[in-house]
Amino acid sequence: MTNELIIQSDSSGVWIALIRDRKLVELHQEKNQNNFSVGDIYLGQVRKIMPSLNAAFVNVGYEKDAFLHYHDLGPQIRSLNKFTKYRLQGGIKTESLQGFDTEDDIVKTGKIDQVLTKNQQILVQIQKEPISSKGPRISSELSLAGRYMVLVPFANQISISKKIKSFEERNRLRNLSLSIKPANFGLIVRTVAEGKPVAELHKDLLSLQEKWKTIFTNLASAKPPVRILSEMDRSSTLIRDLLNDNFTNIQVDSPTMYEDLHNFVKKVSPESEKIVKLYTGKVPIFDHFGINKQIKGSFGKNVSLQGGSYLVIEHTEALHVIDVNSGSKATTDADQEANALAVNIEAAEEIARQLRLRDMGGIIVIDFIDQRNAPNKRKVYEKLKEAMKNDRAKHTILPMSKFGLIQITRQRVRPEMNVITAEECPMCKGSGEIASSILMVDDIVQKLEYLVNTLNLKKITIVAHPYIAAYMRSGFPALYWKWMWKYKARIRIEEDNSYHLGEYYFLNEVGEEIIL
């Protein structure tokens, strides 16, 4: 399994494509003016307390107030609020929490109005970007993510990734973390820390402490709503979270971004710095690596599978529905069950890819082709679970129901990726109708008269679709011969098979297009 990251920069922002074994599995867009990215930390102000929802609405500078539920406050919210208040008042002079008197943790069954008050200033972190008509979803349980660990202010606990199975390795990492953990901070050790020496873990921790120092410094003169700390750009975040021995290539077409990414990779993984390359080809980078073609074939309502089967993907406000169709794939009654299994297995793999690629979140209902055999239904369910194993978004998959439906809930933290693959018809401009051939020829005559009588052109070539060209050559004498006699000009008719019906251009005597 090989991973590649291809990054294209344009005027609207940055497009990031994650390629796995030459197949597009993730596509991200980072807009230039995106001020509310997941991980950003803001000093907000409580605008409204909603006891009925056990939540508060917080002004972080977005047009819609951010939503903060009691369960997202974090157990140490009182300690964080105390630190924020003292820092804003100038009562704390160092970023170290050594000697800081922490407050008692809040209880899980408490009420929001027991912790927050209207107009209170509060540090929050973006959990979900603004989606549709909703403002950002935020949390006060701050976490600063690094390559090997996550620093959690005031938590004072050490957690080891559950994906690290070895008891000896878990014990080693716990002891190492205890030896380097700063006072009144918690640490979450990530999966990629497995087998890493204490020097690398300590280096990562120091960079996280620098982030905390930035929060401390920026908080001194802050007035809400204001961003206190920006998360890394999306490309650096992907590299931080995914970079491993399977990464073989990181190509970027922007010299500035190349320098930033090269320095970042050199810092977090010096042995991998050579895989970061600056693309200098004349063909756009997404075209060179065949990404645009994959995008065109992967987005849209219908997604084709091999052998003629296909998926139909529909979206509603509350959920997504995916229908699996066998299409033109030939079957007989004898092997109908085997064919249904084969199509469903293939569809399960593609569905897992589509969920990541489009970043579809919320409730997803999949209608597979009906199967009678219970073990076969289990195989489809297991295949879907296996295909979604590498999906970094939290998700839950329920077994197939007796109606052939599988339900999935998938974490949604950003708006769904939606790429329009259809192109506007150059003839009808989206109306679905074009002018008749006769009217089209009348339009040609009108423009021809302007070229001859107003611009005094005596040699004109008309290049058109073969159907229109044949129409202008029809009759005896031919239509265009009549025009030559009428306008006393030399007129040639040429046809081009690549033109759309009704598309035509005028050329002067040296073959240059005449712009009208």
C-alpha positions in Angstrom: 0.0 0.0 0.0 1.5 3.3 -1.1 0.3 6.8 -0.3 0.8 10.0 -2.2 -0.3 13.6 -1.5 -0.8 15.8 -4.5 -1.5 19.5 -3.8 -2.7 22.0 -6.3 -2.8 25.8 -5.5 -5.1 28.2 -7.3 -6.8 31.6 -6.7 -9.6 30.1 -4.6 -7.3 28.2 -2.3 -5.6 24.8 -2.1 -6.9 21.4 -3.3 -5.4 18.4 -1.6 -5.7 14.9 -3.0 -4.7 11.8 -1.1 -3.9 8.9 -3.5 -3.7 5.3 -2.2 -2.4 2.7 -4.7 -3.0 5.2 -7.5 -6.7 5.6 -6.5 -8.1 8.9 -5.1 -9.4 8.2 -1.6 -9.6 11.7 0.0 -10.1 15.2 -1.5 -9.9 18.4 0.6 -10.3 22.0 -0.3 -8.7 24.7 1.9 -10.2 28.1 1.0 -8.1 31.2 1.4 -10.5 32.9 3.7 -11.5 29.9 5.9 -11.3 31.4 9.4 -13.1 28.6 11.3 -11.1 25.5 10.7 -11.3 22.5 13.0 -8.7 22.9 15.8 -8.6 26.7 15.8 -8.8 28.2 19.3 -10.9 31.4 20.0 -11.6 33.7 22.8 -15.4 33.9 22.6 -18.1 35.6 24.6 -21.2 33.8 25.9 -24.2 35.3 24.1 -27.0 33.2 25.4 -27.6 30.5 28.0 -30.2 27.8 27.0 -31.1 25.7 30.1 -33.7 23.8 28.1 -30.9 22.5 25.7 -28.3 22.5 28.5 -26.1 24.5 26.2 -24.9 28.0 25.4 -24.4 30.1 22.2 -21.0 31.7 22.0 -19.9 34.6 19.8 -16.7 33.6 18.1 -17.0 36.1 15.2 -19.0 34.0 12.8 -22.3 35.3 11.5 -24.1 32.6 13.5 -23.2 32.0 17.2 -21.3 28.8 17.9 -23.0 26.0 19.8 -21.5 24.8 23.1 -23.2 21.9 24.9 -22.6 21.1 28.5 -21.0 17.8 27.6 -18.4 19.7 25.5 -17.3 21.9 28.3 -14.7 19.3 29.6 -14.4 18.3 33.2 -11.7 20.9 33.8 -13.8 23.9 32.6 -13.6 25.7 35.9 -9.8 25.6 35.9 -9.7 26.8 32.3 -12.1 29.7 33.1 -10.0 30.7 36.1 -6.8 30.7 34.0 -8.5 32.7 31.3 -9.9 35.3 33.7 -6.6 35.8 35.6 -4.6 36.0 32.4 -6.9 38.6 30.9 -6.6 40.6 34.1 -2.8 40.3 34.0 -2.6 38.1 37.2 -0.6 35.3 35.6 2.9 36.1 34.3 4.1 32.7 33.0 2.7 30.1 30.7 3.8 27.3 33.1 0.9 25.7 35.1 3.4 24.7 37.8 1.8 25.8 41.1 -1.5 26.8 39.5 -4.4 26.0 41.9 -6.8 23.9 39.8 -10.5 23.8 40.5 -12.7 20.7 41.1 -13.9 19.0 38.0 -17.6 19.4 37.0 -20.0 16.5 37.2 -21.4 14.8 34.1 -25.0 15.5 35.1 -24.6 19.2 35.8 -26.3 22.2 34.3 -24.8 24.8 31.9 -26.0 27.7 34.0 -24.1 26.4 37.0 -20.8 26.9 35.0 -21.3 29.7 32.6 -22.9 33.1 32.7 -24.1 35.5 30.0 -21.3 37.8 28.6 -18.6 35.6 30.1 -15.3 35.4 28.2 -14.3 31.8 27.5 -11.6 29.9 25.5 -13.1 27.5 23.0 -11.9 25.2 20.2 -13.6 24.6 16.9 -14.9 21.0 16.8 -17.0 21.3 13.6 -16.8 23.9 10.9 -19.9 25.9 10.0 -22.2 23.5 8.0 -25.2 24.6 6.0 -27.2 27.2 8.1 -25.5 26.2 11.3 -22.7 28.0 13.1 -19.5 26.2 14.3 -19.7 23.5 17.0 -17.2 24.2 19.7 -15.7 22.7 22.8 -13.9 24.0 25.9 -11.9 20.8 26.3 -8.8 22.2 24.6 -6.3 19.8 23.0 -3.1 20.6 21.1 -2.3 17.9 18.6 1.2 16.9 17.6 2.7 14.1 15.6 3.2 11.7 18.5 1.0 13.1 21.3 -1.7 15.5 22.2 -1.3 18.0 25.0 -4.4 18.6 27.1 -4.3 21.6 29.6 -5.5 20.9 33.1 -6.3 17.2 32.5 -3.3 15.8 34.4 -3.8 12.3 33.0 -1.9 10.0 30.5 -3.8 8.0 27.9 -2.3 5.6 25.4 -3.9 4.9 22.0 -6.0 1.7 22.1 -4.5 0.7 18.8 -1.2 0.0 20.5 -1.8 -3.6 21.7 1.5 -4.6 23.2 1.4 -4.4 27.0 5.2 -3.8 27.2 5.0 -1.0 24.7 2.0 0.7 26.5 3.9 0.5 29.7 7.1 1.9 28.2 5.2 4.8 26.7 3.3 5.5 29.9 6.6 5.6 31.9 8.2 7.9 29.3 5.2 10.2 29.3 5.3 10.4 33.1 8.9 11.5 32.9 8.4 14.4 30.5 4.8 15.5 31.3 4.6 19.1 32.5 2.6 19.8 35.6 -1.1 20.3 35.3 -1.1 19.0 31.7 -2.5 15.7 30.4 -1.0 13.7 27.5 -2.6 11.5 24.9 0.0 9.2 23.2 -0.9 8.6 19.5 -0.5 5.3 17.6 2.4 6.6 15.6 4.4 6.9 18.8 4.8 3.1 19.0 8.5 2.2 19.1 9.7 5.9 19.1 12.5 6.9 21.5 12.0 9.4 24.3 14.0 12.1 22.4 11.5 12.2 19.6 8.5 12.3 22.0 10.1 15.0 24.0 10.8 17.1 20.9 7.2 16.8 19.9 6.1 17.8 23.4 8.3 20.9 23.3 6.6 22.0 20.0 3.2 21.6 21.7 4.3 23.6 24.7 5.3 26.4 22.2 1.7 26.3 21.0 0.5 26.7 24.6 2.9 29.6 25.0 1.4 31.2 21.9 -2.1 30.9 23.5 -0.8 32.4 26.7 0.9 35.4 24.9 -2.1 36.1 22.6 -4.5 36.0 25.5 -3.0 38.9 27.3 -4.4 41.7 25.1 -7.3 39.7 23.5 -10.8 41.1 23.2 -13.6 38.6 22.2 -14.3 37.5 19.6 -10.8 36.8 18.4 -8.8 33.8 17.2 -6.0 33.0 19.7 -4.3 30.0 17.9 -4.7 28.7 14.3 -4.5 25.0 13.5 -2.0 24.1 10.9 -3.2 24.2 7.3 -5.0 21.1 6.0 -2.0 19.7 4.0 0.3 19.9 7.1 -2.4 18.3 9.2 -2.8 15.4 6.8 1.0 14.9 6.7 1.2 15.0 10.5 -1.6 12.4 10.9 -0.8 10.1 8.0 3.0 10.3 7.4 4.6 6.8 7.6 6.8 4.5 5.6 4.0 4.0 3.1 4.2 7.6 2.0 6.2 7.7 -1.2 5.4 11.0 -2.8 4.3 14.6 -1.8 4.0 16.8 -4.9 3.1 20.5 -4.7 2.9 23.1 -7.5 3.4 26.2 -5.3 7.1 27.1 -4.5 6.0 28.9 -1.2 4.0 25.9 -0.1 6.8 23.6 -1.1 9.2 25.4 1.2 6.7 25.3 4.1 5.9 21.6 3.7 9.5 20.7 3.1 10.5 22.4 6.4 7.6 20.8 8.2 8.4 17.3 7.1 12.1 17.8 7.8 11.2 18.8 11.3 8.7 16.0 12.1 10.3 13.2 10.1 13.8 14.1 8.7 14.2 10.7 6.9 11.1 11.6 4.8 12.1 15.0 3.6 13.2 13.7 0.1 9.6 12.7 -0.8 8.5 16.4 -0.8 8.9 17.6 -4.4 8.1 20.8 -6.3 6.1 20.1 -9.5 7.2 22.3 -12.4 5.5 20.7 -15.3 3.5 22.7 -17.9 0.4 20.6 -17.6 -1.7 21.3 -14.4 -0.6 19.0 -11.6 -4.0 17.4 -11.2 -4.2 16.6 -14.9 -0.6 15.3 -14.9 -1.4 12.7 -12.2 -4.9 11.9 -13.6 -6.7 13.3 -10.6 -9.2 15.5 -12.5 -10.3 12.4 -14.4 -10.9 10.5 -11.2 -12.8 13.4 -9.7 -15.1 13.6 -12.8 -15.8 9.9 -12.5 -16.2 9.8 -8.7 -18.6 12.6 -8.0 -22.1 13.1 -9.1 -25.4 11.3 -8.5 -24.4 8.0 -10.3 -21.0 6.2 -9.7 -20.2 3.4 -12.1 -18.7 0.1 -10.9 -17.0 -2.6 -13.0 -19.2 -4.9 -15.0 -22.0 -2.5 -15.5 -23.3 -2.2 -11.9 -23.5 1.3 -10.3 -24.3 3.3 -7.2 -27.0 6.0 -6.9 -26.2 8.6 -4.2 -29.0 10.9 -2.9 -28.7 13.5 -0.2 -31.4 14.9 2.1 -31.1 17.4 5.0 -31.1 14.6 7.6 -29.4 11.7 5.9 -27.7 10.2 2.8 -29.1 7.3 0.8 -27.0 5.0 -1.4 -28.7 2.5 -3.7 -26.7 -0.4 -5.2 -27.9 -1.4 -8.7 -26.7 -4.4 -10.7 -27.3 -2.5 -13.9 -26.5 -4.3 -17.1 -24.6 -7.1 -15.4 -26.0 -10.3 -16.9 -27.4 -12.9 -14.5 -29.4 -16.1 -14.5 -31.7 -17.5 -11.8 -29.1 -20.2 -11.0 -26.4 -17.7 -10.0 -28.5 -14.8 -8.9 -27.4 -15.1 -5.3 -23.7 -15.3 -6.3 -24.1 -12.4 -8.6 -25.8 -10.3 -5.9 -22.9 -11.1 -3.5 -20.3 -10.2 -6.0 -21.9 -6.8 -6.8 -22.5 -6.0 -3.1 -18.9 -6.8 -2.2 -17.6 -4.5 -4.9 -20.1 -1.8 -3.9 -19.1 -2.0 -0.2 -15.5 -1.2 -1.1 -16.5 1.7 -3.4 -19.0 3.0 -0.8 -16.2 3.2 1.9 -14.1 5.1 -0.6 -17.0 7.5 -1.5 -17.7 8.3 2.2 -14.1 9.4 2.7 -13.8 11.1 -0.7 -17.0 13.2 -0.3 -16.5 13.4 3.5 -20.2 12.4 4.0 -21.3 12.6 7.6 -24.4 12.0 9.7 -26.7 9.1 9.0 -26.0 7.0 5.8 -28.5 4.3 4.7 -27.3 1.8 2.1 -29.8 -0.3 0.1 -27.8 -3.4 -1.1 -29.1 -5.9 -3.7 -31.4 -8.4 -1.9 -29.7 -11.6 -0.7 -31.4 -14.7 0.8 -28.3 -16.3 2.3 -27.6 -15.1 5.8 -23.8 -15.9 5.6 -23.6 -13.9 2.4 -25.2 -10.9 4.2 -22.6 -11.2 6.9 -19.8 -11.2 4.3 -21.1 -7.9 2.9 -21.2 -6.4 6.4 -17.7 -7.6 7.2 -16.3 -6.3 3.9 -17.8 -2.9 4.5 -16.2 -2.8 8.0 -12.9 -3.9 6.6 -13.0 -1.2 3.9 -13.8 1.5 6.4 -11.0 0.4 8.8 -8.7 3.2 7.5 -11.4 5.9 7.7 -10.2 8.5 10.3 -13.7 9.8 11.0 -15.4 8.1 13.9 -18.1 5.8 12.6 -20.5 3.0 13.6 -21.8 0.3 11.2 -24.9 -1.7 12.0 -25.4 -5.3 10.6 -27.6 -5.7 7.5 -31.3 -5.8 8.3 -33.7 -8.3 6.8 -34.6 -5.7 4.2 -31.0 -5.6 2.9 -30.2 -2.2 4.5 -27.1 -1.2 6.3 -27.0 1.9 8.5 -23.9 3.9 9.2 -23.3 7.0 11.4 -20.2 8.9 10.5 -18.7 11.9 12.2 -19.2 15.1 10.4 -16.8 18.0 11.2 -16.7 19.8 7.9 -19.2 20.6 5.0 -19.5 17.7 2.6 -17.1 17.8 -0.4 -19.3 18.5 -3.4 -17.7 18.7 -6.9 -19.9 19.6 -9.9 -18.9 17.3 -12.7 -21.4 18.3 -15.3 -20.3 21.1 -17.7 -22.7 23.7 -19.1 -23.7 23.1 -22.7 -22.0 25.8 -24.8 -25.0 25.8 -27.1 -28.0 26.0 -24.8 -26.2 27.6 -21.9 -28.2 25.4 -19.5 -31.6 26.1 -21.0 -31.9 22.6 -22.7 -32.9 24.2 -26.0 -31.1 25.4 -29.1 -32.1 27.4 -32.1 -33.3 25.7 -35.2 -30.9 25.2 -38.2 -32.8 27.8 -40.3 -32.6 30.5 -37.6 -28.9 29.6 -37.0 -28.2 30.2 -40.7 -30.1 33.5 -40.6 -27.8 34.5 -37.7 -24.7 33.6 -39.8 -26.1 35.7 -42.7 -26.6 38.6 -40.4 -23.0 38.5 -39.1 -21.7 37.9 -42.6 -23.4 41.0 -43.9 -21.8 43.0 -41.0 -18.3 41.6 -41.8 -18.6 42.5 -45.5 -20.4 45.8 -45.5 -19.1 47.3 -42.3 -15.6 45.8 -41.9 -15.0 45.5 -45.7 -13.7 41.9 -45.5 -13.6 40.2 -48.9 -12.2 36.8 -47.9 -14.1 34.9 -45.1 -14.0 31.3 -43.9 -16.9 29.9 -41.9 -16.0 26.9 -39.7 -19.0 25.0 -38.4 -20.3 21.6 -37.2 -20.6 19.1 -40.2 -24.4 19.2 -40.0 -24.5 23.0 -40.4 -21.7 23.0 -43.0 -23.7 20.5 -45.1 -26.8 22.7 -44.8 -24.8 25.7 -46.1 -23.5 23.6 -49.0 -27.0 22.2 -49.9 -29.1 23.2 -52.9 -28.2 24.2 -56.4 -26.6 26.6 -56.5 -25.3 26.0 -52.9 -26.4 28.4 -50.2 -23.0 29.9 -49.7 -22.6 30.5 -53.5 -25.7 32.7 -53.2 -24.0 34.6 -50.4 -20.8 35.2 -52.5 -22.8 36.6 -55.4 -24.9 38.8 -53.1 -22.0 40.2 -51.1 -19.3 40.1 -53.8 -17.0 38.3 -51.3 -15.1 35.0 -51.4 -16.6 32.7 -48.9 -15.3 29.2 -47.9 -17.0 26.6 -45.8 -15.0 24.3 -43.5 -16.3 21.7 -41.1 -14.9 20.5 -37.7 -16.2 17.3 -36.0 -15.1 18.6 -32.6 -17.7 21.4 -32.7 -21.0 21.2 -31.0 -24.1 21.4 -33.1 -24.7 25.0 -33.9 -21.1 26.1 -33.0 -19.4 28.1 -35.7 -16.7 30.7 -36.1 -15.5 33.2 -38.8 -11.9 33.4 -39.9 -10.2 36.1 -41.9 -7.9 35.6 -44.9 -4.9 34.7 -42.7 -6.8 32.1 -40.7 -7.4 34.2 -37.5 -10.7 34.1 -35.7 -12.8 37.2 -36.1 -14.2 38.1 -32.6 -17.7 39.4 -32.9 
